[in-house]
């Protein structure tokens, strides 16, 4: 080995890149299933060519990145992201790489919308704009690094990145607006890398917004859990109170019943005594005699 890096060995163990790839794959599969069941779903997930339409559906600036264009295109995008992402993780953290992906995708979407009238494209889908940004950023920050590629030997990574971008363009010649999306993403990635090399990390605002969004969902989850706990606590208090009241009622009922029995016995005794007074002892029945001596 001459100091060049075996690229496909190097990309092993890059957990941050693998996590981003996993997110793209999982969300793309979900999007594919939704689009298969609901053909009109494209209207809600694709990035429209009009700024006005995007203002009505602002989430499309992100959702369009996770709409698959087919197995082959998605596989090549994932491969390109794995290659470029592994190099970027030498200089960036996993959070910064994810921010670079979304920043490039958003810039790509804006460029597409600026040129959609010229390109006669009504909407666009696909993550190739975001991935083009990661590739361009990796080339800007590692342009002189040499890598060992199968069948080609040792080459500068700059040429690898250019080949990846050209392949992405050729692979999407049939998609209106794809060139604008790839070019916009590449520009976004290049700007990100240059600013980062000069000491400005523009991933921080994106990471900050992502953290706030996660905290919002976590806060709602905690509030829901707290409400549930308070509900169960209150329910237990109510149940215990009802049990106490029921027990008290039962005790009072027993006491009342016993008192009623005593009262009944007293009445019987008085009646029997009156009968003896008026008719004599012999007039008592056997039951009355038992009661009088009970």
Secondary structure, DSSP 8 states (H G I E B T S, - for coil): --S-EEHHHHTTT-HHHHHHHHHHHHHHHHHHHHHHH-GGGHHHHSEES-HHHHHHTTTHHHHGGG----HHHHHHHHHHHHHHHHHHTTTS-HHHHHHHHHHHHHHHHHHHHHHHHHHT-SEE--SHHHHHHHHHHHHHHSTT-EEEETTTEEEEHHHHHHHHHHHHHHTTTTSTTHHHHHHHHHHHHHHHHHHHHTT--THHHHHHHHHHHHHHHHHHHHHHHHHHHHHHHHHHHHHHHHHHHHHHHHHHHHHHHHHHHHHHHHHHHHHHHHHHHHH-GGGS-HHHHHHHT-
